[in-house]
Amino acid sequence: MKKIIAGIQQIGIGVPDVKEAFKWYRQNFGMDIPVFEEAAEAGLMLPYTGGKPHKRHAILAINMKGGGGFEIWQYTSRTPQPAAFEIQLGDFGIFCPRIKTSNVKETFENFKSGKLNLVSNIVTAPGGSEHFFIKDPFGNIFDIVNGEDWFGKGLQLTGGPSGCMIGVSDMERSKKFYSEILGYDSVIYDEEGVFNDLATMPSGTNKARRVLLGHKQPRTGSFSKLLGSSKIELIKVYDRSPRKIFENRFWGDLGYIHLCFDVYGMDEIQKQCVASGHPFTVDSANSFDMGEAAGRFSYIEDPDGTLIEFVETHKIPILKKIGWYLDLRKRNPEKPLPKWMLKAMSLNRVKG
């Protein structure tokens, strides 16, 4: 069985109110197409939920312009907990997603006129690309970057996540992990120092090493055209001792809970992960029903414990109103789904 990574399927975001968060993300980032919405018990994540199942309400939302989605996640059987400290740049875990836009300057002005919480001006990253940072009402930071590829039409300039920034302790070990297991085999820049574009971030004036990774070849797979290309920026800080972002907390608590990849060939991926010293810590084993979607999912940890999810999609709703669901087990896993078929999902768009 061949291993295929189609791209970043979604980034999980733990929030205090799933409905309020979905509204904010669709109005401001165009994440307005719910792939599934389900209120149920999360019974398979016991290693990360205190050994007990907990109830939750989740919405997977995507942007038809392309990029990954947001899995917006709220505990309903307990109160989701924030970090007990201010999360700093370089802390171990997902610091912020990279949200792609077709126009950085225009997006900045739109957000400014909308009185959103801009936490930087437009700044220049190593390599010369412009970007800026914004914070949502729930305290989550996003990095708004130039997009390189697009899928369909949306209602905003932004698309979905095209990567993220992750704090690490050992740069060479983490580079190997993200390259060999997840296919980020291209170093776009590798620089060390104090970076002006990070100055407004917590601990952003500390000395750090930044490595931006991409992938040399375009992704393949059923959803590869929709998910598009992505980059992972690894951050190692030198002037302080970083903490684990989810220290003494559960998966699903407030903040960025995981980075998820759409895959095919889960058994082959499992063999590679075991051989690399990163065995599955969670595995649904067979098809797991998410109400309107189904598939097999698993989790591994990166060298610093950041949770990486793999999802092998079996069923997905295309047009819910007429009961059109696609069974991907009957299709060639290497061949991208037709654009017209995925674009039909825009008829599920939630407005307002």
C-alpha positions in Angstrom: 0.0 0.0 0.0 1.4 3.4 -1.0 1.8 6.3 1.4 0.1 9.5 0.2 0.0 12.8 2.1 -2.5 15.1 0.3 -1.8 18.1 2.5 -2.9 19.8 5.7 -6.5 18.7 6.2 -7.1 20.9 9.2 -5.8 22.5 12.4 -7.7 21.7 15.6 -8.7 24.7 17.7 -10.1 24.3 21.2 -12.6 27.1 21.9 -15.0 28.1 24.7 -18.0 28.4 22.4 -18.0 26.4 19.1 -20.9 28.4 17.5 -19.4 31.8 18.3 -16.0 30.7 17.0 -17.5 29.3 13.8 -19.2 32.6 13.2 -16.1 34.6 13.7 -13.9 32.4 11.5 -16.4 32.3 8.6 -17.0 36.1 8.8 -13.3 37.1 9.0 -11.4 34.2 7.3 -14.1 32.8 5.0 -14.2 29.4 6.7 -17.8 29.1 5.9 -18.4 25.6 4.6 -19.1 23.0 7.4 -17.9 19.6 6.3 -19.4 18.0 9.4 -20.9 19.1 12.7 -21.3 16.6 15.5 -22.0 16.6 19.2 -20.7 13.3 20.7 -18.3 11.7 23.1 -14.6 11.6 22.3 -13.8 8.1 23.5 -10.6 7.3 21.7 -8.4 10.1 22.9 -8.0 8.7 26.4 -4.2 9.2 26.5 -4.8 12.9 26.2 -8.0 13.4 28.2 -7.1 12.2 31.6 -8.0 8.6 30.8 -11.7 9.4 30.6 -14.0 10.0 27.6 -15.5 13.5 27.4 -18.3 15.0 25.4 -17.6 17.6 22.8 -19.1 19.6 20.0 -17.0 19.9 16.8 -17.4 21.6 13.4 -14.9 21.0 10.6 -15.1 24.2 8.4 -13.3 24.8 5.1 -12.8 27.7 2.7 -13.6 27.0 -0.9 -10.6 29.2 -2.0 -8.4 26.4 -0.8 -6.1 25.5 2.1 -6.8 23.4 5.1 -9.7 23.6 7.4 -10.4 24.4 11.1 -11.6 21.7 13.4 -13.4 23.9 15.8 -13.7 21.9 19.1 -15.5 22.6 22.3 -15.7 20.4 25.4 -19.3 20.1 26.7 -18.7 17.7 29.6 -16.1 20.0 31.2 -14.9 23.6 31.1 -12.0 23.9 28.5 -8.9 25.2 30.2 -6.5 27.9 29.1 -2.8 27.7 29.6 -1.7 28.6 33.1 0.9 31.0 31.6 1.2 33.4 28.6 2.2 31.3 25.6 5.5 32.6 24.3 7.2 32.3 20.9 9.2 29.1 20.8 7.1 27.3 23.4 6.7 23.6 22.4 3.6 23.2 20.2 1.7 25.1 17.6 2.2 28.8 18.1 0.1 30.0 15.2 -1.3 28.8 11.8 -0.3 30.5 8.5 -3.5 31.8 6.9 -3.0 32.5 3.2 -4.4 35.5 1.4 -4.4 36.8 -2.1 -3.4 40.3 -1.0 -1.6 41.0 2.3 -1.9 44.7 2.2 -5.6 44.7 1.3 -6.4 42.1 4.0 -4.6 44.1 6.6 -6.6 47.2 5.7 -9.9 45.3 5.7 -9.1 43.9 9.2 -8.0 47.3 10.4 -11.3 48.9 9.2 -13.2 46.1 10.8 -11.4 46.9 14.1 -10.0 43.4 14.5 -7.1 42.8 16.9 -4.1 43.3 14.8 -1.0 42.5 16.8 1.6 43.7 14.3 1.9 46.0 11.3 2.8 44.5 7.9 6.3 43.1 8.4 8.9 41.3 6.3 9.9 37.7 7.0 13.3 36.3 6.2 13.3 35.8 2.4 11.5 39.1 1.8 7.8 38.0 2.0 5.3 40.3 3.7 3.0 39.1 6.5 1.2 40.3 9.7 -0.2 38.8 12.8 -3.8 39.0 14.1 -5.4 37.6 17.3 -9.0 36.2 17.4 -11.4 37.0 20.3 -10.3 33.7 22.0 -6.6 34.7 22.3 -5.3 32.7 19.3 -2.7 34.2 17.1 -2.7 33.8 13.3 0.1 34.7 10.8 -1.4 36.1 7.6 0.8 35.3 4.6 0.8 35.4 0.8 -0.9 32.5 -0.8 0.8 30.6 -3.6 -2.1 28.5 -5.0 -5.9 28.7 -5.0 -8.8 26.4 -5.6 -12.2 28.1 -6.0 -14.1 31.2 -5.0 -14.8 32.5 -1.5 -16.3 35.5 0.1 -13.0 36.8 1.7 -9.4 37.5 0.4 -8.2 34.8 2.8 -8.1 31.0 2.2 -7.5 28.3 4.8 -4.4 27.3 6.7 -1.3 26.8 4.6 1.0 25.7 7.4 1.9 26.8 10.9 4.7 27.9 13.2 5.9 25.3 15.8 8.2 25.7 18.7 10.9 23.0 19.0 13.8 22.1 21.3 16.2 20.4 18.9 16.1 21.9 15.4 18.0 19.1 13.6 15.8 16.4 15.1 12.6 18.3 14.3 13.8 19.0 10.7 14.3 15.3 10.2 10.9 14.4 11.7 8.9 16.9 9.5 11.0 16.0 6.4 11.0 12.2 6.6 7.5 11.6 8.0 5.5 14.5 6.6 7.4 15.3 3.4 8.7 18.8 4.2 11.9 18.2 2.4 12.8 21.7 1.2 14.5 24.3 3.4 13.3 27.7 2.2 15.3 29.6 4.8 17.3 28.8 7.9 18.3 31.9 9.9 19.4 32.8 13.4 19.2 36.1 15.3 16.7 38.6 16.6 13.9 39.1 14.0 12.1 42.4 13.6 9.0 40.8 12.2 8.5 38.9 15.4 9.0 41.8 17.7 5.4 42.2 18.8 5.0 38.5 19.6 5.4 37.4 23.3 9.2 36.8 23.7 9.6 37.9 20.0 12.7 39.9 20.8 14.6 36.8 22.0 17.4 35.3 19.9 15.9 32.4 17.9 16.6 30.1 15.0 13.9 30.0 12.3 13.7 27.3 9.7 10.9 27.4 7.1 10.2 24.1 5.4 8.3 23.4 2.2 7.8 20.4 0.0 9.7 20.0 -3.3 7.0 18.2 -5.2 3.3 19.1 -5.3 1.1 17.0 -3.0 -1.0 14.2 -4.6 -4.2 12.5 -3.4 -8.0 13.0 -3.5 -8.0 16.4 -1.8 -4.6 17.7 -2.9 -5.9 20.4 -5.2 -8.2 21.8 -2.5 -5.7 21.6 0.4 -2.8 23.0 -1.7 0.8 23.6 -0.7 1.9 24.3 2.8 4.9 25.3 4.9 6.0 24.6 8.4 8.1 27.1 10.3 10.1 25.7 13.2 11.2 28.1 15.9 13.9 27.4 18.5 14.6 30.1 21.1 17.9 30.5 23.0 17.4 33.1 25.7 14.9 31.3 27.9 13.5 27.9 28.8 10.4 27.1 26.7 7.4 25.4 28.1 5.0 22.9 26.6 1.9 24.7 25.4 -0.4 21.9 26.6 1.5 21.3 29.9 -0.9 19.9 32.5 -3.9 20.3 30.1 -6.0 18.0 28.0 -6.2 17.7 24.2 -9.2 19.8 23.3 -8.5 22.5 25.8 -8.2 26.1 24.6 -5.7 26.8 21.8 -4.2 24.8 18.9 -4.7 21.2 19.7 -3.3 19.4 16.7 -2.0 19.6 13.1 -3.9 17.1 10.9 -2.9 15.7 7.5 -5.2 14.0 4.9 -3.6 10.7 4.0 -3.9 7.4 2.3 -2.1 4.2 3.2 -2.4 4.4 7.0 -0.8 1.0 7.5 2.3 2.0 5.6 2.4 5.3 7.5 2.2 3.4 10.8 5.2 1.2 9.8 7.2 4.2 9.0 6.3 6.0 12.2 7.2 3.0 14.3 10.5 2.7 12.5 11.2 6.4 13.1 10.5 6.1 16.9 7.1 7.9 16.7 4.5 5.1 17.0 0.8 5.8 16.9 -0.4 6.9 20.3 -4.1 6.8 19.2 -5.5 4.7 16.3 -9.2 4.4 15.5 -8.1 1.2 13.6 -11.3 0.9 11.5 -13.6 3.5 10.0 -14.7 6.1 12.6 -18.1 7.7 12.1 -18.2 11.5 12.5 -21.9 11.8 11.7 -21.7 13.3 8.3 -18.2 12.0 7.5 -16.2 8.9 8.3 -12.6 7.7 8.1 -9.7 6.2 10.1 -7.7 8.5 12.2 -4.5 8.2 14.2 -2.1 10.4 16.2 1.7 10.6 16.7 3.8 13.1 18.6 6.6 15.2 17.2 9.9 15.1 19.1 8.5 17.7 21.6 5.1 16.2 22.0 3.1 18.3 19.5 0.2 16.2 18.3 0.1 15.3 14.6 -3.1 13.7 13.3 -3.5 11.5 10.2 -7.0 11.1 8.7 -7.7 8.6 5.9 -11.1 9.8 4.7 -13.7 7.2 3.8 -16.9 9.2 3.4 -17.5 12.9 2.9 -20.7 14.9 2.3 -20.7 16.8 -1.1 -24.2 18.1 -1.1 -26.1 17.5 2.2 -29.4 18.8 1.0 -29.9 15.9 -1.4 -27.9 13.3 0.5 -24.9 13.2 -1.8 -22.1 11.5 0.0 -18.9 10.3 -1.6 -17.3 7.0 -0.7 -13.6 7.5 -1.4 -12.7 3.8 -0.9 -14.0 3.2 -4.4 -11.7 5.8 -6.0 -8.1 5.9 -7.1 -6.3 7.4 -4.1 -3.6 9.1 -6.2 -6.0 10.9 -8.5 -7.3 14.3 -7.3 -11.1 14.6 -7.1 -12.6 16.6 -9.9 -12.8 20.3 -9.1 -16.5 20.6 -10.0 -17.3 17.9 -7.5 -15.5 19.6 -4.5 -16.8 23.0 -5.6 -20.3 21.6 -5.2 -19.7 21.7 -1.5 -19.9 25.5 -1.7 -23.7 25.0 -1.8 -23.4 24.0 1.9 -22.0 27.4 2.7 -23.2 29.1 5.8 -23.7 32.9 5.4 -23.8 35.7 7.9 
